[in-house]
Amino acid sequence: MIGELLYEMVEELEPRFAPKITGMILELDQDRVFHLMESPEALKETVKEAMKILADWIPQQMQLLGKEDACKFLASMLPAKL
């Protein structure tokens, strides 16, 4: 239930990567997750940080997997509907 609510909040900020970012946030300490859910500004900043991490991570995956496989992998991270 927490994950569903958090997902909705993250989706408003970053719809394309909401599943991945929500998963990243849920790996944090539970107190931190609750704080982020109570503080829109803190959540916004955390989502920005997660996007920076993904921006660095995505090119690495393209090098490791090859362009076609990396594109398939990244597409699998997107929600079914955009």
Secondary structure, 3 states (H helix, E strand, C coil): CHHHHHHHHHHHHCCCCHHHHHHHHHCCCHHHHHHHHHCHHHHHHHHHHHHHHHHHHHHHHHHHHCHHHHHHHHHHHCCCCC
